[in-house]
Amino acid sequence: MPQEYENLKSLLEEAHSFPGPYTFKIIGPNTPIWQEAAEKTARALLKEMEVERKISAGGAYVSLSLTARMNDASAVMDVYAALRRLDNVKMLV
């Protein structure tokens, strides 16, 4: 694994207790196609998750909070990698 991946994984392990709930936040265009793609991508790795949507004040963007029980930091990193590949992601935290 690249050193950057290992560094981020270590930071995640220090900051979070596994297994347990983890929330991914992803912001992108407020379109049904983008929301569907984001949820489908996440569901491929997270069989059970809660989804909370928040539309921006201007209505152009949507924030999706995806909460799931994660077993370890590697699984979290896998989800981030998959979500990062989506088109038009404005922010991922």
Short mmCIF file of the C-alpha atoms (twelve columns), coordinates in Angstrom:
data_MODEL
# 
_entry.id   MODEL 
# 
loop_
_atom_site.group_PDB 
_atom_site.id 
_atom_site.type_symbol 
_atom_site.label_atom_id 
_atom_site.label_alt_id 
_atom_site.label_comp_id 
_atom_site.label_asym_id 
_atom_site.label_seq_id 
_atom_site.Cartn_x 
_atom_site.Cartn_y 
_atom_site.Cartn_z 
_atom_site.pdbx_PDB_model_num 
ATOM 1  C CA . MET A 1  0.000   0.000  0.000   1 
ATOM 2  C CA . PRO A 2  1.204   3.526  -0.696  1 
ATOM 3  C CA . GLN A 3  2.549   5.414  2.316   1 
ATOM 4  C CA . GLU A 4  -0.159  8.110  2.054   1 
ATOM 5  C CA . TYR A 5  -2.865  5.423  2.338   1 
ATOM 6  C CA . GLU A 6  -1.188  3.941  5.408   1 
ATOM 7  C CA . ASN A 7  -0.845  7.391  7.009   1 
ATOM 8  C CA . LEU A 8  -4.519  8.193  6.464   1 
ATOM 9  C CA . LYS A 9  -5.538  4.757  7.730   1 
ATOM 10 C CA . SER A 10 -3.477  5.243  10.894  1 
ATOM 11 C CA . LEU A 11 -5.029  8.647  11.529  1 
ATOM 12 C CA . LEU A 12 -8.479  7.167  11.074  1 
ATOM 13 C CA . GLU A 13 -7.724  4.346  13.500  1 
ATOM 14 C CA . GLU A 14 -6.505  6.844  16.098  1 
ATOM 15 C CA . ALA A 15 -9.564  9.083  15.725  1 
ATOM 16 C CA . HIS A 16 -12.313 6.463  15.511  1 
ATOM 17 C CA . SER A 17 -13.285 3.338  17.421  1 
ATOM 18 C CA . PHE A 18 -14.013 0.250  15.310  1 
ATOM 19 C CA . PRO A 19 -16.294 -1.537 14.874  1 
ATOM 20 C CA . GLY A 20 -18.954 1.120  15.062  1 
ATOM 21 C CA . PRO A 21 -21.053 3.649  13.187  1 
ATOM 22 C CA . TYR A 22 -19.295 5.897  10.690  1 
ATOM 23 C CA . THR A 23 -20.762 8.746  8.635   1 
ATOM 24 C CA . PHE A 24 -19.558 9.637  5.149   1 
ATOM 25 C CA . LYS A 25 -20.606 13.046 3.805   1 
ATOM 26 C CA . ILE A 26 -20.572 13.658 0.093   1 
ATOM 27 C CA . ILE A 27 -21.671 16.817 -1.708  1 
ATOM 28 C CA . GLY A 28 -22.567 16.998 -5.373  1 
ATOM 29 C CA . PRO A 29 -25.120 18.355 -7.822  1 
ATOM 30 C CA . ASN A 30 -28.751 18.221 -6.730  1 
ATOM 31 C CA . THR A 31 -29.915 15.913 -9.501  1 
ATOM 32 C CA . PRO A 32 -31.685 12.566 -9.203  1 
ATOM 33 C CA . ILE A 33 -29.054 10.927 -11.424 1 
ATOM 34 C CA . TRP A 34 -26.137 12.039 -9.247  1 
ATOM 35 C CA . GLN A 35 -27.889 11.116 -5.990  1 
ATOM 36 C CA . GLU A 36 -28.775 7.687  -7.377  1 
ATOM 37 C CA . ALA A 37 -25.184 7.104  -8.527  1 
ATOM 38 C CA . ALA A 38 -23.771 8.131  -5.134  1 
ATOM 39 C CA . GLU A 39 -26.169 5.886  -3.220  1 
ATOM 40 C CA . LYS A 40 -25.635 2.950  -5.596  1 
ATOM 41 C CA . THR A 41 -21.870 3.275  -5.256  1 
ATOM 42 C CA . ALA A 42 -22.085 3.342  -1.466  1 
ATOM 43 C CA . ARG A 43 -24.605 0.479  -1.287  1 
ATOM 44 C CA . ALA A 44 -22.241 -1.738 -3.266  1 
ATOM 45 C CA . LEU A 45 -19.952 -1.649 -0.205  1 
ATOM 46 C CA . LEU A 46 -22.419 -0.789 2.560   1 
ATOM 47 C CA . LYS A 47 -25.284 -3.232 2.531   1 
ATOM 48 C CA . GLU A 48 -27.114 -1.401 5.312   1 
ATOM 49 C CA . MET A 49 -26.873 2.351  5.624   1 
ATOM 50 C CA . GLU A 50 -28.940 5.332  6.626   1 
ATOM 51 C CA . VAL A 51 -29.138 8.191  4.134   1 
ATOM 52 C CA . GLU A 52 -29.846 11.789 5.104   1 
ATOM 53 C CA . ARG A 53 -30.202 14.467 2.408   1 
ATOM 54 C CA . LYS A 54 -29.740 18.188 2.828   1 
ATOM 55 C CA . ILE A 55 -30.223 20.535 -0.127  1 
ATOM 56 C CA . SER A 56 -28.132 23.707 -0.313  1 
ATOM 57 C CA . ALA A 57 -29.778 27.107 0.178   1 
ATOM 58 C CA . GLY A 58 -29.652 27.811 -3.553  1 
ATOM 59 C CA . GLY A 59 -30.843 24.311 -4.427  1 
ATOM 60 C CA . ALA A 60 -27.909 23.546 -6.722  1 
ATOM 61 C CA . TYR A 61 -26.183 21.008 -4.446  1 
ATOM 62 C CA . VAL A 62 -27.137 18.194 -2.141  1 
ATOM 63 C CA . SER A 63 -25.252 16.815 0.842   1 
ATOM 64 C CA . LEU A 64 -25.688 13.108 1.477   1 
ATOM 65 C CA . SER A 65 -24.818 11.774 4.925   1 
ATOM 66 C CA . LEU A 66 -24.341 8.018  4.670   1 
ATOM 67 C CA . THR A 67 -24.104 6.265  8.031   1 
ATOM 68 C CA . ALA A 68 -23.191 2.601  8.350   1 
ATOM 69 C CA . ARG A 69 -21.558 0.241  10.811  1 
ATOM 70 C CA . MET A 70 -17.943 -0.147 9.798   1 
ATOM 71 C CA . ASN A 71 -15.690 -2.973 10.969  1 
ATOM 72 C CA . ASP A 72 -12.327 -1.315 10.433  1 
ATOM 73 C CA . ALA A 73 -10.426 1.587  8.898   1 
ATOM 74 C CA . SER A 74 -9.641  -0.367 5.717   1 
ATOM 75 C CA . ALA A 75 -13.352 -0.733 4.969   1 
ATOM 76 C CA . VAL A 76 -13.814 3.028  5.474   1 
ATOM 77 C CA . MET A 77 -10.941 3.758  3.092   1 
ATOM 78 C CA . ASP A 78 -12.509 1.459  0.482   1 
ATOM 79 C CA . VAL A 79 -15.772 3.427  0.614   1 
ATOM 80 C CA . TYR A 80 -13.936 6.755  0.314   1 
ATOM 81 C CA . ALA A 81 -12.035 5.420  -2.718  1 
ATOM 82 C CA . ALA A 82 -15.255 4.340  -4.430  1 
ATOM 83 C CA . LEU A 83 -17.079 7.619  -3.709  1 
ATOM 84 C CA . ARG A 84 -14.093 9.664  -4.875  1 
ATOM 85 C CA . ARG A 85 -14.435 8.099  -8.345  1 
ATOM 86 C CA . LEU A 86 -17.918 9.574  -8.845  1 
ATOM 87 C CA . ASP A 87 -18.237 12.450 -11.314 1 
ATOM 88 C CA . ASN A 88 -18.948 15.954 -10.011 1 
ATOM 89 C CA . VAL A 89 -18.115 15.360 -6.358  1 
ATOM 90 C CA . LYS A 90 -17.686 18.802 -4.788  1 
ATOM 91 C CA . MET A 91 -16.652 17.573 -1.333  1 
ATOM 92 C CA . LEU A 92 -16.154 14.276 0.448   1 
ATOM 93 C CA . VAL A 93 -15.601 14.085 4.209   1 
# 
